[in-house]
């Protein structure tokens, strides 16, 4: 714990604040080996689960428009362009290998592609492409994991959000994409606006 007079001095000198941050960050226990690999694999799984949940909430909110909205079962690892079904055993095996490779090399591509499938009541359908960048898991001195799992970009609008901290922004971006598809004539809402 920093003494009050030292803290007072640090608060008046911005360089000291940066040094305090660097010092705290440098003393944080870094994840390594299996712990890092498990954290990376968990971040991928939790990110896609969060996207599933957020899409379901948007679908519920837009129920009067009679849209069917879901995350496509397959995702693509942008590092190798391998397409995998998220519910398959091969995805779990691939993710295990993927996360161990990144943990060992402390680097490598962390980018995935996903698609949101939207269909209207007239069976017209459209896709919304997503770029998903998994963040490196870190651990702070308190032992709590960082809140950010991934950064997600909507290709339709170019808007990007961090998950899970910007859940509502993700949902607003999804609705904006659906509205843009309506304006382009790709989808038709059953509800009058």
N, C-alpha and C positions, 0 to 999 in steps of 0.2 A: 504494500500500500504506500502510495506517495504521500510524503509529509505535506501539510497544507501550504507551507511557505514555498516549497518546490513547485507544487501545483499552481499556486498563484503566479509564480515567475513564469512557468510554462505557458499559462494562459495569456500572458502578455507578449510572448515572443512566438510568432507562428512557426519559426524553424524548430523550436523545441517541441511543438505539437506534432510536427511531422516525425521528428526523431522518436517521440513517445510511441507513435503509431507503428513505425518501423520496428522498434524494439519489441513491442507487444506481439506484432505479427511474426517477427523472427523467432520469438520464444514459443510460438504455437506449435504443438506437436503435429508434425506432418504425417499424413497417412502414407503408408508404404506397403508394398507387397500385396498379400492377400486382402488386407483391410482396404487398400486403395481399389483393388480390382472389384471387390464386393460392393464398395461404395459407388463405383462407376456403373456397374450392372444395375444396382438398385436405382440409381438416378435415371437411367434409361427407362426401366419398368415404371417407376413412379411418374415420370413425365408423361408417358403415353396413357397411363391410368388417369392422370389429372386431365389430360385433353379429352379422353372419353367422357369423364364426369361433366366437364364444362359444356361439351357438345350436347349431352343429354339434357342439361338444364336449359340450354338455348332452345332445343327442340320442344321441351315442355312449355316454355314461355311463348313460342310461336305456334302453338297447337292450332289456333284458329286459322292460321295461314295454310294448315295442312301440309306441312313439309315433313319429309323424312330426312333426318340429318344424322349421319354417323361417321365415325372415323373408319376409313378403309382398313381391312384386316392386315394388309401387307404394308410393309415399310421398306425403305431402301437405305442401306449403309452407303453414304456418299464416298467413303474411302475406297470401297471395293466394288461398288455398284451391284451388290448382292441384294436381291429382293427376298424378303422373308415374311411369313405369316406370323404375326405376334403371338398367336395362340398355340403355335406348334412347338413340339419338342426340339426341332432343329433350330428355332429361334433362341430357345434357352441355351442350347449347346453353343450356338454361334456367339451369343452374348457373353457367355463364360470365357470363350477364347478371345473375343474382341476386348473385353475388359482386362484380361491378364496381359495381353500384348501391350496395351496402353499403359498399364501399371508398370510393366518392366521397362519400357522405353521412356516413360514419363512424357509421352507425347503421342502424336498420331491424330488422324482425323476423328473428330467428335461430331460429325455432321450426319444427320439423317434426313430423309425425305418422307413425308406422309401426305395423305390426301383425305380431305373431308368430302364425302359423297352427299349430295343434296338432291332430292327428287320432290317434285310438286305433285299436286293431286291429279294432274293430267299425264303423269308418268314422264314428264320431261325431266332430264337429269343434268347435273353439272358437277364439276369437281373444283374444289378449292385446294390448291397446292400449298403445302407448308414446308418450310425449312426449319429443322430443329437442331440447334447446337447445344450439346450437353456441356454443362459447366464442370470444371474440375472441382471435385469435392475437397473442402478444406475443413480443418477443425480449429476452432478458436480455443484460447486457454480455458474457457469455461466448460469445454467439452461439448458444446452445442454445435451441430453442423450448420453450415451456411444455409440460408433460406432458399437461395436461387438454385434450382435444378437445371434449368435450360432457358435458352432464349429462342423464341418461336417467331418466325416471320411468315406473314400471309403474303403469298405471291400475287394475289389478285390486287391488293392495295399497297403492298410494300410496308405495311405497318408491322412493327415488331414489339413483342412484349416478353417480360421475364416471368417464368412460372416457378413457384406458385404465387409469388408476391403480387402479380398483376392479373389475377383471375378475372376480375370484372373487365379489365381492358381487353383480355382475350375474347370474352364474350361480346363486347361491343365491336371488336374488329371482325368477328365472325358475322354478326348482324350486318355490318357495313358491306362485307363481301356479298352476302345474300342480296342486299338491296341493289348493289351494283349489277349482279346477275339479273335481277328483275328489270332494271333499267335497260339492260342490253337485250332483253327479250328471251334470255335463256331459261328463266323460271317465271311462273305466274302464281301469285299468291291467291288462295281461295278467299281470303278476307279482303274487304274493301278498305282502302286507306284514305 
